Amino acid sequence: MLIDSHCHLNDPAFEETLSEVIARAKAAGVSRFIVPAYDFESLGRTAELAASSPGVIFPAFGIHPWHVQEPIIYERVLGFIRQNHPVAIGEIGLDFSPECPPHELQIKSLTQQLEWISGVRGFKWCRGIDRLQKLKGASGPDFDRCNHAQYEWASVG
């Protein structure tokens, strides 16, 4: 059995073709999909997809670093987590590419999200956790994680 652990089937681009995309993936041996939210609009789509395909599509909730300039209402994301029992938290993290939001804003957002997800079981997509560890001079949060776009090696214990 193969599980696609990071696919944005919640992207509006898939609205018309989602059933065909899933059928092709299943024909290739992929039987389950973890779909991470990335902004406020994708939170609802992610929950709806998981509810419409139980046992096939599994949700993850968080705000991607590219979208932290939005007024982030953390309680809204936390509400989706509490109501939908995600298998993961994500997509969250840091992305210091030149075209991304300011570093300070990303660090503040990630730190906040890490605080309220610390009790959630499962792994988290965490872009750039190695950078946060270096910036804060800490070993990092105590959780299993799936690093996304890892720029430098980090201990995953």
GROMACS elastic network, one bead per residue, 0.5 to 0.9 nm:
[ bonds ]
;  ai    aj funct       b0    kb
    1    29     6  0.66135   500
    1    30     6  0.66031   500
    1    31     6  0.64167   500
    1    32     6  0.82840   500
    2    29     6  0.61056   500
    2    31     6  0.59668   500
    2    32     6  0.69431   500
    2    33     6  0.89117   500
    3     6     6  0.88642   500
    3    29     6  0.87504   500
    3    30     6  0.56416   500
    3    31     6  0.60953   500
    3    33     6  0.56677   500
    3    34     6  0.75208   500
    4     7     6  0.64797   500
    4    30     6  0.66784   500
    4    31     6  0.80955   500
    4    32     6  0.63485   500
    4    34     6  0.61915   500
    4    35     6  0.85692   500
    5    32     6  0.82845   500
    5    33     6  0.60719   500
    5    35     6  0.73891   500
    5    36     6  0.88582   500
    6    33     6  0.72832   500
    6    34     6  0.55871   500
    6    35     6  0.58882   500
    6    36     6  0.66371   500
    6   125     6  0.87311   500
    7    10     6  0.82293   500
    7    33     6  0.68969   500
    7    34     6  0.64626   500
    7    35     6  0.53083   500
    7    36     6  0.70951   500
    8    11     6  0.56238   500
    8    14     6  0.88820   500
    8    34     6  0.84519   500
    8    35     6  0.55322   500
    8    36     6  0.64673   500
    8    37     6  0.76347   500
    8    38     6  0.87809   500
    8    46     6  0.88052   500
    9    12     6  0.80885   500
    9    13     6  0.84518   500
    9    14     6  0.63032   500
    9    15     6  0.85716   500
    9    18     6  0.71901   500
    9    21     6  0.87818   500
    9    22     6  0.89613   500
    9    33     6  0.86063   500
    9    34     6  0.89772   500
    9    35     6  0.63715   500
    9    36     6  0.87070   500
    9    46     6  0.81314   500
    9    49     6  0.82678   500
   10    13     6  0.83091   500
   10    14     6  0.71668   500
   10    15     6  0.81576   500
   10    35     6  0.69337   500
   10    36     6  0.80259   500
   10    37     6  0.73999   500
   10    42     6  0.62869   500
   10    43     6  0.86387   500
   10    44     6  0.89940   500
   10    45     6  0.56473   500
   10    46     6  0.55382   500
   10    49     6  0.72143   500
   11    14     6  0.59027   500
   11    15     6  0.76163   500
   11    42     6  0.72533   500
   11    45     6  0.81712   500
   11    46     6  0.89821   500
   12    15     6  0.53730   500
   12    16     6  0.85457   500
   12    42     6  0.87214   500
   12    45     6  0.86301   500
   13    16     6  0.74238   500
   13    17     6  0.81229   500
   13    18     6  0.88070   500
   14    17     6  0.52124   500
   14    18     6  0.50103   500
   14    19     6  0.87579   500
   14    21     6  0.80350   500
   15    18     6  0.57800   500
   15    19     6  0.88353   500
   16    19     6  0.81152   500
   16    20     6  0.88797   500
   17    20     6  0.53878   500
   17    21     6  0.61639   500
   17    22     6  0.87270   500
   18    21     6  0.50449   500
   18    22     6  0.61502   500
   18    23     6  0.84956   500
   19    22     6  0.52214   500
   19    23     6  0.60689   500
   19    24     6  0.86629   500
   20    24     6  0.61299   500
   20    25     6  0.85535   500
   21    24     6  0.52555   500
   21    25     6  0.62514   500
   21    26     6  0.86617   500
   22    25     6  0.50472   500
   22    26     6  0.60778   500
   22    27     6  0.85272   500
   22    30     6  0.84919   500
   22    31     6  0.85838   500
   22    33     6  0.89814   500
   23    26     6  0.50934   500
   23    27     6  0.61199   500
   23    28     6  0.86486   500
   24    27     6  0.50171   500
   24    28     6  0.63099   500
   24    29     6  0.87999   500
   24    30     6  0.86969   500
   25    28     6  0.50409   500
   25    29     6  0.64072   500
   25    30     6  0.52078   500
   25    31     6  0.73751   500
   26    31     6  0.53274   500
   26    32     6  0.83275   500
   27    30     6  0.73015   500
   27    31     6  0.87267   500
   28    31     6  0.88080   500
   30    33     6  0.77644   500
   31    56     6  0.66318   500
   32    55     6  0.72660   500
   32    57     6  0.59729   500
   32    58     6  0.76649   500
   33    56     6  0.61072   500
   33    58     6  0.61050   500
   33    59     6  0.85423   500
   34    56     6  0.84705   500
   34    57     6  0.59041   500
   34    59     6  0.58277   500
   34    60     6  0.69100   500
   34    87     6  0.77890   500
   34    88     6  0.82036   500
   35    46     6  0.66697   500
   35    49     6  0.86277   500
   35    50     6  0.83066   500
   35    57     6  0.68334   500
   35    58     6  0.61263   500
   35    59     6  0.51499   500
   35    60     6  0.59407   500
   35    61     6  0.85817   500
   36    42     6  0.85018   500
   36    43     6  0.85328   500
   36    46     6  0.71536   500
   36    58     6  0.85886   500
   36    59     6  0.60229   500
   36    61     6  0.57591   500
   36    62     6  0.73663   500
   36    88     6  0.79082   500
   36    89     6  0.75504   500
   36    90     6  0.55546   500
   36    91     6  0.57313   500
   36   125     6  0.84175   500
   37    40     6  0.78824   500
   37    41     6  0.84322   500
   37    42     6  0.52026   500
   37    43     6  0.53386   500
   37    44     6  0.85780   500
   37    45     6  0.82109   500
   37    46     6  0.61031   500
   37    47     6  0.89114   500
   37    59     6  0.76631   500
   37    60     6  0.60613   500
   37    62     6  0.58469   500
   37    63     6  0.69334   500
   37    64     6  0.79458   500
   37    89     6  0.87730   500
   37    90     6  0.65351   500
   37    91     6  0.62270   500
   38    41     6  0.82843   500
   38    42     6  0.62125   500
   38    43     6  0.74251   500
   38    61     6  0.73313   500
   38    62     6  0.59628   500
   38    65     6  0.83870   500
   38    66     6  0.85282   500
   38    67     6  0.75035   500
   38    90     6  0.71170   500
   38    91     6  0.55299   500
   38    92     6  0.76448   500
   39    42     6  0.54601   500
   39    43     6  0.66791   500
   39    61     6  0.89528   500
   39    62     6  0.73193   500
   39    63     6  0.51224   500
   39    64     6  0.63941   500
   39    66     6  0.86938   500
   39    67     6  0.60849   500
   39    68     6  0.83653   500
   39    70     6  0.87370   500
   39    91     6  0.88291   500
   40    43     6  0.54032   500
   40    44     6  0.77176   500
   40    62     6  0.87166   500
   40    63     6  0.73614   500
   40    67     6  0.87127   500
   40    70     6  0.88183   500
   40    72     6  0.83497   500
   40    73     6  0.89770   500
   40    76     6  0.85343   500
   40    77     6  0.78727   500
   41    44     6  0.63680   500
   41    45     6  0.71414   500
   42    45     6  0.50598   500
   42    46     6  0.58733   500
   42    47     6  0.85504   500
   42    61     6  0.88998   500
   43    46     6  0.52504   500
   43    47     6  0.63716   500
   43    48     6  0.87424   500
   43    60     6  0.88026   500
   43    61     6  0.66193   500
   43    62     6  0.80366   500
   43    63     6  0.89814   500
   43    77     6  0.74691   500
   43    80     6  0.72250   500
   44    47     6  0.51476   500
   44    48     6  0.61285   500
   44    49     6  0.85972   500
   44    80     6  0.81525   500
   45    48     6  0.50733   500
   45    49     6  0.60912   500
   45    50     6  0.86294   500
   46    49     6  0.52147   500
   46    50     6  0.62911   500
   46    51     6  0.86450   500
   46    57     6  0.89408   500
   46    58     6  0.85094   500
   46    59     6  0.60351   500
   46    60     6  0.77011   500
   46    61     6  0.80031   500
   47    50     6  0.52638   500
   47    51     6  0.61598   500
   47    52     6  0.86225   500
   47    58     6  0.86806   500
   47    59     6  0.64592   500
   47    60     6  0.87289   500
   47    61     6  0.88618   500
   47    80     6  0.76427   500
   47    84     6  0.67058   500
   47    86     6  0.89902   500
   48    51     6  0.50910   500
   48    52     6  0.60718   500
   48    53     6  0.86329   500
   49    52     6  0.51419   500
   49    53     6  0.61937   500
   49    54     6  0.85260   500
   49    57     6  0.66822   500
   49    58     6  0.82241   500
   49    59     6  0.80526   500
   50    53     6  0.52687   500
   50    54     6  0.57989   500
   50    55     6  0.81926   500
   50    56     6  0.76400   500
   50    58     6  0.53676   500
   50    59     6  0.58991   500
   50    84     6  0.85730   500
   51    54     6  0.57512   500
   51    57     6  0.81267   500
   51    58     6  0.86709   500
   51    84     6  0.85969   500
   52    57     6  0.82660   500
   53    56     6  0.54441   500
   53    57     6  0.55540   500
   53    58     6  0.82843   500
   54    57     6  0.61250   500
   54    58     6  0.73600   500
   55    58     6  0.71178   500
   58    86     6  0.67300   500
   58    87     6  0.64637   500
   58    88     6  0.86503   500
   59    84     6  0.76627   500
   59    85     6  0.78377   500
   59    87     6  0.62449   500
   59    88     6  0.71135   500
   59    89     6  0.85731   500
   60    81     6  0.79665   500
   60    85     6  0.85564   500
   60    86     6  0.50147   500
   60    87     6  0.60405   500
   60    90     6  0.55318   500
   60    91     6  0.73879   500
   60   124     6  0.83052   500
   60   125     6  0.88962   500
   61    77     6  0.67631   500
   61    78     6  0.82688   500
   61    80     6  0.70836   500
   61    81     6  0.64068   500
   61    86     6  0.69291   500
   61    88     6  0.71119   500
   61    89     6  0.51039   500
   61    90     6  0.50831   500
   61    91     6  0.66658   500
   61    92     6  0.86487   500
   62    77     6  0.64518   500
   62    78     6  0.85024   500
   62    81     6  0.87357   500
   62    89     6  0.58323   500
   62    91     6  0.50305   500
   62    92     6  0.56164   500
   62   113     6  0.77046   500
   62   125     6  0.89201   500
   63    66     6  0.82469   500
   63    67     6  0.65687   500
   63    68     6  0.68853   500
   63    72     6  0.82239   500
   63    74     6  0.89716   500
   63    77     6  0.79594   500
   63    90     6  0.68080   500
   63    91     6  0.58574   500
   63    92     6  0.53997   500
   63    93     6  0.83192   500
   63   109     6  0.84635   500
   63   110     6  0.87010   500
   63   113     6  0.83710   500
   64    67     6  0.56018   500
   64    68     6  0.69057   500
   64    90     6  0.72668   500
   64    91     6  0.50935   500
   64    93     6  0.65479   500
   64    94     6  0.81192   500
   64    95     6  0.89552   500
   64   127     6  0.85890   500
   65    68     6  0.54270   500
   65    69     6  0.85416   500
   65    91     6  0.81928   500
   65    92     6  0.61590   500
   65    93     6  0.57248   500
   65    94     6  0.54960   500
   65    95     6  0.61337   500
   65    96     6  0.89906   500
   65   100     6  0.77019   500
   65   101     6  0.74229   500
   65   105     6  0.88974   500
   65   106     6  0.58937   500
   65   107     6  0.89274   500
   65   109     6  0.78714   500
   65   110     6  0.78512   500
   65   127     6  0.81837   500
   66    69     6  0.76715   500
   66    94     6  0.84349   500
   66    95     6  0.73186   500
   66    99     6  0.88561   500
   66   100     6  0.57736   500
   66   101     6  0.63523   500
   66   106     6  0.83917   500
   67    70     6  0.59874   500
   67    72     6  0.86919   500
   67   100     6  0.87008   500
   67   101     6  0.77963   500
   68    71     6  0.73052   500
   68    72     6  0.65551   500
   68   101     6  0.70365   500
   68   105     6  0.70362   500
   68   106     6  0.64232   500
   68   109     6  0.67039   500
   69    72     6  0.76106   500
   69   101     6  0.64692   500
   69   102     6  0.86279   500
   69   105     6  0.74687   500
   69   106     6  0.84743   500
   70    73     6  0.89058   500
   72    75     6  0.88073   500
   72    76     6  0.85525   500
   72    77     6  0.87967   500
   72   109     6  0.81295   500
   73    76     6  0.56008   500
   73    77     6  0.71055   500
   74    77     6  0.52701   500
   74    78     6  0.61573   500
   74    79     6  0.85446   500
   74   112     6  0.80488   500
   74   113     6  0.73759   500
   74   116     6  0.86263   500
   75    79     6  0.59636   500
   75    80     6  0.87363   500
   76    79     6  0.50151   500
   76    80     6  0.66006   500
   76    81     6  0.88557   500
   77    80     6  0.52368   500
   77    81     6  0.64489   500
   77    82     6  0.88268   500
   78    82     6  0.61824   500
   78    83     6  0.85891   500
   78   113     6  0.89503   500
   78   116     6  0.75670   500
   78   117     6  0.80767   500
   79    82     6  0.51354   500
   79    83     6  0.60624   500
   79    84     6  0.83774   500
   80    83     6  0.51961   500
   80    84     6  0.57382   500
   80    85     6  0.79928   500
   80    86     6  0.84936   500
   81    84     6  0.54958   500
   81    85     6  0.56710   500
   81    86     6  0.61090   500
   81    89     6  0.82412   500
   81   117     6  0.88719   500
   81   120     6  0.85471   500
   82    85     6  0.59725   500
   82    86     6  0.83265   500
   83    86     6  0.87657   500
   85    88     6  0.87465   500
   86    89     6  0.70750   500
   86   120     6  0.87854   500
   86   121     6  0.87814   500
   86   122     6  0.81429   500
   87   121     6  0.75020   500
   87   122     6  0.55660   500
   87   123     6  0.73584   500
   87   124     6  0.88849   500
   88    91     6  0.88035   500
   88   120     6  0.81586   500
   88   121     6  0.74206   500
   88   124     6  0.52608   500
   88   125     6  0.75273   500
   89    92     6  0.74568   500
   89   117     6  0.74744   500
   89   120     6  0.79841   500
   89   121     6  0.88206   500
   89   122     6  0.73972   500
   89   123     6  0.64709   500
   89   125     6  0.63750   500
   89   126     6  0.85375   500
   90    93     6  0.82380   500
   90   123     6  0.86055   500
   90   124     6  0.55131   500
   90   126     6  0.68870   500
   91   124     6  0.72800   500
   91   125     6  0.51464   500
   91   126     6  0.65414   500
   91   127     6  0.78504   500
   91   148     6  0.89239   500
   92   109     6  0.86935   500
   92   110     6  0.65993   500
   92   113     6  0.77424   500
   92   114     6  0.88107   500
   92   124     6  0.76829   500
   92   125     6  0.60587   500
   92   126     6  0.51506   500
   92   127     6  0.63685   500
   93   106     6  0.75241   500
   93   107     6  0.80854   500
   93   109     6  0.83062   500
   93   110     6  0.55978   500
   93   111     6  0.89038   500
   93   113     6  0.89690   500
   93   125     6  0.74757   500
   93   128     6  0.58014   500
   93   129     6  0.64474   500
   93   132     6  0.86376   500
   93   148     6  0.87676   500
   94   103     6  0.77927   500
   94   106     6  0.59420   500
   94   107     6  0.68784   500
   94   109     6  0.89874   500
   94   110     6  0.71293   500
   94   126     6  0.75572   500
   94   127     6  0.52576   500
   94   129     6  0.70100   500
   94   131     6  0.77011   500
   94   132     6  0.77032   500
   95    98     6  0.88127   500
   95   100     6  0.66853   500
   95   101     6  0.83104   500
   95   103     6  0.80317   500
   95   106     6  0.77932   500
   95   127     6  0.66241   500
   95   128     6  0.64162   500
   95   149     6  0.87614   500
   96    99     6  0.81069   500
   96   100     6  0.63287   500
   96   101     6  0.79298   500
   96   102     6  0.78660   500
   96   103     6  0.64233   500
   96   106     6  0.86260   500
   96   128     6  0.84472   500
   97   100     6  0.55750   500
   97   101     6  0.86680   500
   98   101     6  0.82575   500
   98   102     6  0.88192   500
  100   103     6  0.82298   500
  100   106     6  0.89925   500
  101   104     6  0.85237   500
  101   105     6  0.68697   500
  101   106     6  0.67691   500
  102   105     6  0.54587   500
  102   106     6  0.64493   500
  102   107     6  0.87958   500
  103   106     6  0.51114   500
  103   107     6  0.60741   500
  103   108     6  0.85574   500
  104   107     6  0.51436   500
  104   108     6  0.61474   500
  104   109     6  0.85997   500
  105   108     6  0.51573   500
  105   109     6  0.61641   500
  105   110     6  0.86258   500
  106   109     6  0.50843   500
  106   110     6  0.60566   500
  106   111     6  0.84352   500
  107   110     6  0.51832   500
  107   111     6  0.59556   500
  107   112     6  0.84747   500
  107   132     6  0.72805   500
  108   111     6  0.52289   500
  108   112     6  0.61802   500
  108   113     6  0.86614   500
  109   112     6  0.51972   500
  109   113     6  0.61715   500
  109   114     6  0.85828   500
  110   113     6  0.50804   500
  110   114     6  0.60098   500
  110   115     6  0.85596   500
  110   126     6  0.89008   500
  110   132     6  0.87131   500
  111   114     6  0.51728   500
  111   115     6  0.63041   500
  111   132     6  0.87419   500
  112   115     6  0.51886   500
  112   116     6  0.66924   500
  112   117     6  0.87994   500
  113   116     6  0.55006   500
  113   117     6  0.61514   500
  113   118     6  0.85565   500
  114   117     6  0.52455   500
  114   118     6  0.59541   500
  114   141     6  0.76829   500
  115   118     6  0.56456   500
  115   119     6  0.86585   500
  116   119     6  0.72670   500
  116   120     6  0.83638   500
  117   120     6  0.52775   500
  117   121     6  0.85420   500
  118   121     6  0.81535   500
  118   141     6  0.79398   500
  118   142     6  0.80824   500
  118   143     6  0.77826   500
  120   123     6  0.86761   500
  121   143     6  0.84475   500
  121   144     6  0.89697   500
  122   143     6  0.81328   500
  122   144     6  0.71269   500
  122   145     6  0.81219   500
  123   143     6  0.70011   500
  123   144     6  0.51526   500
  123   146     6  0.64066   500
  124   143     6  0.80747   500
  124   144     6  0.71364   500
  124   146     6  0.59225   500
  124   147     6  0.79591   500
  125   145     6  0.62989   500
  125   146     6  0.51236   500
  125   147     6  0.58107   500
  125   148     6  0.61534   500
  126   129     6  0.58814   500
  126   145     6  0.69583   500
  126   146     6  0.65884   500
  126   147     6  0.53064   500
  126   148     6  0.60136   500
  126   149     6  0.86759   500
  126   150     6  0.89526   500
  127   130     6  0.84147   500
  127   131     6  0.89887   500
  127   146     6  0.87171   500
  127   147     6  0.59214   500
  127   149     6  0.59354   500
  127   150     6  0.66700   500
  127   151     6  0.88914   500
  128   131     6  0.52860   500
  128   132     6  0.67561   500
  128   133     6  0.89214   500
  128   147     6  0.74468   500
  128   148     6  0.74374   500
  128   149     6  0.71088   500
  128   150     6  0.60405   500
  128   151     6  0.69090   500
  128   152     6  0.84465   500
  129   132     6  0.50716   500
  129   133     6  0.62601   500
  129   134     6  0.87359   500
  129   140     6  0.75536   500
  129   147     6  0.75060   500
  129   150     6  0.81933   500
  129   154     6  0.81855   500
  130   133     6  0.51330   500
  130   134     6  0.63779   500
  130   135     6  0.87124   500
  130   139     6  0.89012   500
  130   140     6  0.80651   500
  130   150     6  0.77797   500
  130   151     6  0.79528   500
  130   152     6  0.68818   500
  130   153     6  0.74290   500
  130   154     6  0.56437   500
  130   155     6  0.84803   500
  131   134     6  0.51163   500
  131   135     6  0.60789   500
  131   136     6  0.85261   500
  131   151     6  0.84819   500
  131   152     6  0.82926   500
  132   135     6  0.50378   500
  132   136     6  0.59830   500
  132   137     6  0.81080   500
  132   138     6  0.82325   500
  132   140     6  0.76060   500
  133   136     6  0.53315   500
  133   137     6  0.56092   500
  133   138     6  0.50623   500
  133   139     6  0.57827   500
  133   140     6  0.53364   500
  133   141     6  0.87357   500
  134   138     6  0.67833   500
  134   139     6  0.82595   500
  134   140     6  0.89691   500
  135   138     6  0.80232   500
  136   139     6  0.86704   500
  136   140     6  0.85133   500
  137   140     6  0.85554   500
  138   141     6  0.85480   500
  139   142     6  0.85853   500
  139   155     6  0.87327   500
  140   143     6  0.88055   500
  143   156     6  0.89569   500
  144   156     6  0.74085   500
  144   157     6  0.83178   500
  145   156     6  0.74535   500
  146   156     6  0.89053   500
  147   150     6  0.59349   500
  147   156     6  0.89521   500
  148   151     6  0.89691   500
  150   153     6  0.70970   500
  150   154     6  0.83179   500
